[in-house]
Amino acid sequence: MKSYYIVSLGCSKNLVDSEIFANILEKAGYQPWDESEPIDLVLVNTCSFIESALKEGEQVLSELVEMKREGKIKKLVVTGCLMNRGLGEFEEAFPEVDSWIGLKDVAAMETLLGLTSQAKYQRTSIDEVYYRYLLISDGCSNHCTYCTIPSIRGEMKSIPIEVLVEEAKEIADEDNKHYSELIVIAQDTANYGVDLYGHKALPELLIELIKLNKYKWIRVLYMHPDHFETSWLELWEKYPELLPYFEIPIQHISDPILKAMGRKKGSTELKEMFNKIKDKLPQSVLRTTLMIGFPGESRRDFELLKNFVNSTPFLYLGIFPYSREEGTPAAQMDHQILPRTIRTRYNQLVKLQQQSLEEIMGSYIGETLEVLIEDYADDIEEANYIGRTWFQAPDIDGLTFVKGENLELGKIYPIKLIDIIGTDLFGEVIKEGVK
């Protein structure tokens, strides 16, 4: 039996594409690699959003090419965002790659494998997890001045509601395994549907997904602040399946910097938005991303940002140093910030966030929260299982370590929290109320 292995780099949007490729490979007679060498086909789904992603792709391909030379890999195939940014350099650097497949070009993969094109593509999970991602649109039409996504993945293209509902239904169960959490993603989930329906259709989509009655938790990520509507909060009030977890990436709070970034909402509107969320849903958790060192960022701009972080109860902050990306308007702007200044400001903001994180996380000690159990805890005295509570998104927000017996993976249990270390929680199971 032929084997395959997929290396999915970058974001969760890429992972969805990787799952489609996995399904195509299995239709062609390949099976997931069982760790017995050699691997018949390795597919690398690349990211090229920023320079560091290109460097990661280069490192991964270097390692795989070496394995191919050693006879551990028979065929090496590359796809993903790299195909639209940096392809020429990589083709020259890695002639050992057998095939380069265009971004999301499933038809080319089918041709490579000797298959006929399908009218509809399904997905096969490539990770041992108990959640699934639902990609509701691809591409982005915001054209922020620092961002390469529109040039790589094109303008926003929403997927019709009926198609998404059918996909969410199909991926809820796979190989006798049920997934408890659905995570709605896109480059900009809040603007979903504008290109198809002429209006923002995220609320309509969420209601239809809830009606499926397939998922205990539904989480929405990547809600762009320029398009998020506080009137939508009524949905989170009405439907307990919708997790009150608001990831809204604002990037900055200084009006001149926001304008230079191409963002529409200013500092006053952003502050009002977060205040309304917490007023309407006091239990809600806030996450945002901030960019440090954007061209022209003055000391005053940075002080405004620090004061904002101090006064707004963000549980999580994704803090990133500005990356000067070729081909973006920001790369041509005057007053580029020195790398050492960016590092200093970055470290200051990280330290500030750690203090806020400890304070908010500490407030949960002694409370009982729902936790999705996802794995066994090996070599950890304080726990038998590993999971996530509702305000821990996969891969970015930490884990919950649970003391208990005879728990079932993929189930949600009430857990009494007894300790925290950084972003990780520790607790013990309460027998009643298993979901």
C-alpha positions, 0 to 999 in steps of 0.5 A: 500500500502506498503511503503519504505524509502531509506537512501543512505549514502556516495557518488553519486556512492552509490546513483545510486545503491540506485536508482536501489534498489528503482526501484526494491522495486516499482516493488515489490509493494512498494511506497515511504513513505509518512511520515505516520508511520509506514514504511514497509521497510527501506533500508540503503545503507552504505559507509565504505570508511573511519572510519568516514563513518563507524561511521556514519553508526553506528549512523544511524543504532542505530537511525533506530533500536530504531525506529524499537523497537518503531514500526515505522519501520517494516523491516530494510535492510542493503546493501552497502560498509559495506558488504565488510568492517566491516560486522561482527562487525555490524551484532553483534552490530545490530541483529535487522536488518532483512536482510543484502544484499551484495554490489550491489546484486540486485538479493538478493534484488529481492529474498527477495521481491519475484521477479524474476531476471531481465535482465536489471535494471532501476533506480527511483530517490529518491530525488527531484532534477533536475539532474541525475548521470550517473555511467560509471564504478565501482571499481578502479584500481589505488591502492593509498596507503591510499585508501580502494576502490579496496578492497571494490568495486574491480578493475575498471569495465567500462560499455559499451558506448551503455549501458550508452547512453541508460541509459542516455536517459531513465533517462532524463525524469521520471514521466513527469519530465525532468532533465536538468543536467547529471553528469558523475561519477565513481571512476576514470572517466578519465580512463573509457574504458581502461578495455573494449576498451584498451584505454581511451574512455571518449571522445567517451562517452561524444560525444555520450551523447551530441548527445542525445540532452537531457541535457542542462548541462553535468558535469564530476566529479572525473577525476583522474590526472594520466589519464586526457589528456589535448588534451581532452580540445578541446571537452570542447571548441567545445561543450557548453553542457560540463561544463568547470568544472574540478574536478581533485583530486590531493591529494598533490603537494610534489613529495615525498608524491605523490610517497608514495601515489602511484600517477604517475604524479609529481608536474611539470606535475600537475602544467602544467596540470592546467596551460593548462586548464586555458590557453585553457579555461580561463572561466574554474573552478578548483576543487581538493581535498587535503589530509593533514597529510599523513605519512611522510609529512614534514614542507617543504612538507606542505609549498610546498602545501600552495604555490601551493594553493596560486598560482593556481586559485582553486575555490573549495578545498576539504581538508581532514585530512589523515585517517589511514585505516586498511589494507592499505599500508599507515597505516603501513608506518613510520612517522605517523603525530600527530593528533594535527599537522594534525589539525593545518595544516588543519586549515591553508589550510582552511583559505588560501582557504577561502581567494582565494574563496572570491576573485574568487567568488567576480569577478562574481558579476555583471555578468549574469550567467545561473542558474538551478532553483531547489527549492523555497526559504522559509523564505529568504527575498532576494530570492524566488528561490534556484538554482545552476549556472554552476560552482556549483556541487550539495551538495558540491559547494554552492547554488544560491539564486534568486529573481524572479517571476513565475519561473519554477523549472527545467528550466535554467534562466539568473541571474545577480549576485549581492552578495556573502556569502561564497560559496553562490551567490545571484542574480535576474532573467533577463526575456529574455533567459529562457531555 
